[in-house]
């Protein structure tokens, strides 16, 4: 499980090499080096790598170009490593959560970014760490052998009984949906 990450939102004219390197070294290089270090520990029967990415890889919030870039890189690395490691029966997948209430996201509390994130979330609230646990635990244990890489956006709590329930059509979004009825 690759779950280390840092972020710092900043306008482009505030971009510094330190800002860029801190995020890419932790969020991208960290995933690659950790996965490389874990490879000798996998048994001959294979295993699973789960990368925690973010919906920021596709939503690309304003002033988040570096962070979004790191998470887009994680999504690409996940697909590439899935192909590379498949002959060793090692599956590689990513979970892409939305805004989750953690120590690191406390700076977004009650701000415009949180309001925007909540408005885009089917549950209509900021996620909790327990919302991310089901797919993160589900992927290594229940995914069919030989499945290609998936980027799964899980937006809800609940019991997952099948792989198709987690990632419909290869890269779906699952979980409770807010009613759009008038």
C-alpha positions in Angstrom: 0.0 0.0 0.0 1.5 3.3 -1.1 -0.2 6.0 0.9 2.4 8.7 1.6 1.6 12.1 0.1 2.0 15.8 0.6 0.3 18.7 -1.1 0.6 22.5 -1.2 -1.7 24.4 -3.4 -0.1 27.5 -4.9 -0.6 29.8 -7.9 1.7 29.2 -10.8 3.6 32.4 -10.2 4.4 31.2 -6.7 5.8 27.9 -8.0 9.3 27.1 -6.7 11.7 24.3 -7.4 11.4 23.3 -3.7 7.6 23.3 -3.9 7.7 21.1 -7.0 10.4 18.7 -5.7 8.8 18.2 -2.3 5.6 17.0 -3.9 7.0 15.0 -6.8 9.7 13.3 -4.6 7.2 12.2 -2.0 4.1 11.5 -4.1 5.7 10.0 -7.2 9.3 9.0 -6.6 8.2 7.6 -3.2 5.7 5.2 -4.9 8.3 4.0 -7.4 11.0 3.4 -4.8 8.7 1.8 -2.3 7.3 -0.5 -4.9 10.8 -1.4 -6.2 11.9 -2.2 -2.6 8.8 -4.4 -2.1 9.3 -6.5 -5.2 11.7 -9.0 -3.7 9.3 -9.6 -0.8 6.5 -10.9 -3.1 6.1 -14.7 -3.2 6.3 -16.5 -6.5 2.5 -16.6 -6.5 2.4 -12.8 -6.8 0.5 -10.2 -4.9 -1.0 -6.8 -5.0 0.2 -3.2 -4.9 -2.4 -0.5 -4.1 -1.5 3.1 -4.8 -3.6 5.9 -3.1 -4.0 8.6 -5.7 -6.7 11.3 -5.7 -9.6 12.6 -7.8 -7.4 15.7 -8.1 -5.7 13.7 -11.0 -8.8 14.3 -13.1 -10.6 17.2 -11.4 -7.4 19.4 -11.5 -8.4 22.1 -9.0 -7.2 25.7 -9.5 -3.7 26.3 -7.9 -3.2 22.5 -7.7 -1.2 22.0 -10.8 1.7 20.4 -9.1 -0.4 18.2 -6.8 -2.7 17.2 -9.6 0.3 16.4 -11.7 1.7 14.1 -9.0 -1.6 12.2 -8.8 -1.9 12.0 -12.6 1.6 10.5 -12.6 0.4 8.0 -10.0 -2.5 7.0 -12.2 -0.1 6.5 -15.2 2.5 4.7 -13.1 -0.2 2.4 -11.8 -1.2 1.4 -15.4 2.4 1.0 -16.5 3.4 -1.1 -13.5 0.3 -3.2 -13.9 1.5 -4.2 -17.3 5.1 -4.6 -16.2 4.4 -6.7 -13.2 1.6 -8.8 -14.5 3.9 -11.6 -15.7 5.0 -11.9 -12.1 1.3 -12.2 -11.1 1.5 -8.8 -9.2 -1.6 -6.7 -9.6 -1.3 -2.9 -9.4 -4.3 -0.7 -8.8 -5.1 2.8 -7.5 -7.8 4.2 -5.2 -8.7 7.8 -6.0 -10.5 9.3 -3.1 -12.0 12.8 -3.0 -11.4 15.2 -0.1 -10.9 13.1 3.1 -10.9 14.5 6.6 -7.3 14.0 7.9 -4.7 16.0 9.8 -3.3 17.0 6.4 -6.6 18.4 5.0 -7.5 20.5 8.1 -6.4 23.6 6.2 -9.4 23.2 3.8 -12.0 23.1 6.6 -14.9 25.4 5.8 -13.1 27.0 2.9 -14.1 27.3 -0.7 -12.2 24.2 -1.7 -14.1 22.1 0.8 -17.4 23.6 -0.4 -16.5 22.8 -4.0 -15.4 19.2 -3.1 -18.5 18.5 -1.1 -20.7 19.8 -3.9 -19.0 17.3 -6.3 -19.4 14.4 -3.8 -22.4 12.1 -4.0 -22.5 11.8 -0.3 -22.6 15.6 0.1 -19.9 15.6 2.8 -16.1 15.4 3.3 -14.9 11.8 3.4 -13.6 10.0 6.4 -10.6 7.7 6.5 -13.0 4.8 7.1 -14.6 5.6 3.7 -11.3 4.7 2.0 -10.5 1.5 3.9 -13.1 -0.8 2.1 -11.6 -0.4 -1.4 -8.0 -0.3 -0.2 -8.5 -3.6 1.7 -10.8 -5.1 -1.0 -8.4 -4.7 -4.0 -5.6 -6.9 -2.8 -7.8 -9.6 -1.5 -10.7 -10.0 -4.0 -9.5 -8.8 -7.3 -9.5 -11.6 -9.9 -6.0 -12.7 -11.0 -4.9 -11.3 -14.3 -7.2 -8.2 -14.0 -5.8 -5.1 -15.6 -5.0 -2.0 -13.6 -8.0 -0.1 -12.4 -8.4 3.4 -11.2 -11.3 3.3 -8.7 -13.1 6.2 -7.2 -15.0 5.0 -4.2 -17.6 7.5 -2.9 -19.3 5.8 0.0 -19.3 3.4 2.9 -20.6 0.0 2.8 -19.9 -3.7 2.2 -18.2 -4.6 -1.1 -19.1 -8.1 -2.2 -17.6 -8.2 -5.7 -14.9 -6.7 -7.8 -17.5 -5.4 -10.3 -19.2 -3.6 -7.5 -16.0 -1.7 -6.8 -14.9 -0.8 -10.3 -17.7 -1.0 -12.9 -16.5 -1.0 -16.5 -12.9 -0.8 -15.4 -12.7 2.6 -13.9 -16.1 3.4 -12.5 -17.3 5.4 -9.5 -19.2 3.5 -7.0 -21.0 4.2 -3.8 -24.2 5.9 -2.8 -25.3 8.6 -5.1 -27.2 11.7 -4.0 -30.7 11.9 -5.4 -31.1 14.3 -8.3 -34.9 14.2 -8.1 -36.6 17.6 -7.9 
